[in-house]
Each structure stands twice: as structure tokens, then as C-alpha cells.
Amino acid sequence: MTSPPMDTASAWDALDGVDLPRGYRVEITDGKITMTPQGESQWKVILKAAPQIERQLAGHGDILSDVMIDFPSSLYGYAPDLAIIAPGSERNSRGRYEWHSLEAVLEVVSKSNQDNDFSKKFRMYAECSIPVYVIIDPSAGSCTVYQHPTRTGTYRDDDVVPFGQDLVLPLEGREIVVRTDGFPVDDGDR
């Protein structure tokens, strides 16, 4: 997959040369840099989901966690909790993947970042045509799978999957199934 040229500077350029502390999630929304500590529930969901996805990708794509992705705006720089990279995708001249390389994004939300994950990321991911966006909410004990993005910043379809049921990620020409029965229900640790 070849990358179309980026017309704007990357939001991540603002952090070039900055030594970021470990254990913190760093993202840029509306041009503002946000650092939040990773919560226990978030970490446990990522730890349980990532190996399942990686095993099923079997070399046909890649999975990343908390890795900078370039979006077509100098005001937004996201590092999704889990990002599934399409097979054949290449890094840009900055050494990063771009938004059009993403087949799916999975974000684990907490009460402190719901506005960021539920509205701003939802809109950006849809406008960038990310085919599958999953919000995993440990406080609700469920995952919401959004599909069929529109250029107006919405998704046409959504499906709620309670923890304990299989989470099916419909990727290009294949499906990834994630067992959620081990996902923790948030008890307020974040």
C-alpha cells in the first residue's frame, strides 16, 4: 500500500526531541498535548487483546499499541491503544504509519478520557475513513464496534458486544475474533 503525500505537518512534530516519560499516554487533540497515566484496566485489556489479534493476523498486517500515527492534520496526533495496520502498508518519511494504513482502531476508555475517545476521536477516525473503530469500555463492561465511516464524521453502523461475548473485527477479506471473557470490568482504578 503506498502512501498519499501528506499536505500538512504532523502534529507529532511538536514533540520532536522531547524525552517523554514512560507509562503515560501522549496524544494531541485540537493542538493541545495531553498526557495521561495508563490505568490498570486499560493495560489488562490491551494485554489480553493484542496477542489474540497478532496470532490471527499471522503476518497479514500488524498490530501496534500506543504508537504515533500521522493524521492529515497538524492539530491531531493519536497513538491508539491498539491499531491494526493493513498488509503492505509502508511507513512515511517520518518513520510512522499514516491514517490510511489503519484497518481498525481499538481504544480502551476511562471516565477521564471519554470526551476525547467518544467524540473527537470518533469524528476524526470517521472523517479519515478508518473502516473499524472499537470503543472498549471497562466501566460499562462492553465494546462498541463502529463500521462504515462517512466523510461527515460519523459511522453508519454500530454494534454493542458485552464482555463475555466474542468481539468480531471485520477486516478487509477476513475477520479477527477477540475473546472478551477475560476483560476486566473497571472498579474505578483509573
Phi, psi and omega in degrees: 000126178266154183263131170291151181295144177274132182273343184239162174292154177282141175301330182292343179303331180296340182254006178303129178083357180273131177274104184275141180289144178288152177084003179243142175270129180241126177216164181235122180229127182055033179079002181257131179276128181238130175240126179227142177289148178281132180274162182298315180298317179300312181299317182293321177297313180300316181299325180277324184280318187303312181295327178297315181293314182301317179300317183283334176293325175043049177084359178255073185113184183214162175235137179233155176227128178054042179250136181300131175241135177276127176250162185282049179201140176278001180258351184230124175224108183248149175232084187304150176306313174221131178232128176261120183266132182296147176302141177082001180290147179238153177284153178277186182294343177274355181085015182240156171282156177250166185309322185286354176273351185275126173270327181203149175232133175240124179241132176261117185262156171230170180302327184285340182239019183298319180300316180297312184282324184278330184246303186291315178292319178306310181296313182297314181297320178293314179299329179272005178061038172291117189299322183226126176235124182242127173255119178257120186241096180299332180288331177266345182068037182209165175240141174243123181259119177254136180223163176062071181292153176243157179289350180270007175087027177227172172242140182286328185233144173216151181218131179264129180240111179292148173305138183108336175260158179289136175266116182257124179255107181279097180266173181300109176076006180198167176237145173247132180246125180246122176284129183254002185297341177262001180291134181283143171272129186294127178253022177091019182282356183245000000 
